[in-house]
Amino acid sequence: MPGQASQIYQRYERIFVDVEAPFAFVDLDAMWANAAAMLKRARGKPIRVASKSIRCRALLEAILRRDAGFAGLMTFTLPETLWLAEQGFDDLLLAYPTVDAAALEELALRSAADPDRAPIVPVDCVEHLDAIQSVLGADAPPVRVCIDVDASWWVGKRVKVGAKRSPLRTPEQVVALAREIERRPQIELDALMAYEGQIAGVPDRPPGRRWRGGLIRFMQQRSARELAARRAAIVEALSEFVELEVVNGGGTGSIELTAAEAAVTEVAAGSGFFAPALFDHYSRFRLTPAAGFALPIVRKPSPELATALGGGYLASGPADAARLPLPWLPAGLELDVEEGAGEVQTPLHGAAAAGLAVGDRVYLRHAKAGELCERFDRLHLVEGDRIVDVVPTYRGEGKTFL
């Protein structure tokens, strides 16, 4: 709403009056409101926090302290996982397989020192098991692993909807790998995971595309139903010879659907804390924008245009307009179709551009969550009408893991 946007803009202008742009910030009032909303959607199932979306150690610590409903971290590289373990984090589940021999060697040492608190790493093929086993000494205790299952939805036998991740889909395929793990005493199966990206990461209300939204909702309903039955069958099949500590699924966009499955012990979420622009267009929930970045206006090419310094902070994924940062405040700004968001400058037009002068600030939101922190070395944390802390991102601590 225009009036509300104006109030938010004026509030941030008062808070950041003495902060030199460019800078990034997190509005803790909004972040904690989003956190509470996610816990409500989880209906008592623990939420494992996706570190990839936060990339700030101080915020990860604050989230885990905030409520017992947030339990453990889902990490995105093994070096990051090991670094977080060194900083005192435990209950760490790596989300993506690794063939990093040096990191696996360090994991083996950590597993030997404290087997029950060592991170869990994902596998979906024999090659992953071989990579782990190759770094283990003859007397090394087991390394804990998680089988990653394909959660995509197939239309017939040729069209796959969802992330191209694990080759394991059926209970028989998962059991076969689990039996192979069972034959290797230095590897211990403790967890199962499946990420339904076609539900959790695809907005079902794309602006201006009503029919596409209807198709997405149809796909997501069918996919959720199929996956719930298949995941339950996999867990049931594994239960005959292994006791799983963790069955993880979901993401910010599918919390309530995944949490409703009896076979799932926890859901994962990360983007929902910051509520980046891609999460504005879901029908099942609403989030409050909680993270953004400010850029200075450094040029006025014409009275109707305002050009900001920098701004080309693009999100990963298919190269389309949805991956561009979103001009946020003041309301009524738009990216230039020809230039978009650029490495050195971002021209802005629209109703609000004429009122901007050289030296003013504009606020933008990243399309996704975690990649923002790869651009800034610190985050200004705000509550109410003041900055309550300035904390380093991973980058600010000299850590760039991918």
Secondary structure, DSSP 4 states (H G I P E B T S, - for coil): -HHHHHHHHHHHHHHTTTSPSSEEEEEHHHHHHHHHHHHHHHTT--EEEEHHHH--HHHHHHHHHH-TTEEEEEESSHHHHHHHHHTT--SEEE-S----HHHHHHHHHHHHH-GGGSPBEEE-SHHHHHHHHTT--TTPPPEEEEEE----EEETTTEEES----S--SHHHHHHHHHHHHT-TTEEEEEEEE--HHHHSS-S--TT-HHHHHHHHHHHHHHHHHHHHHHHHHHHHHTTT---SEEEE--GGGHHHHHT-TT--EEEE-HHHH--GGGG--SS------EEEEEEEEE-SSTT-EEEE----PPSSSSSGGGS-EEEESSS-EE-TTT-S-SSEEEEESTTGGG--TT-EEEEE-SSSGGGGGT-SEEEEEETTEEEEEEE-TGGGT----
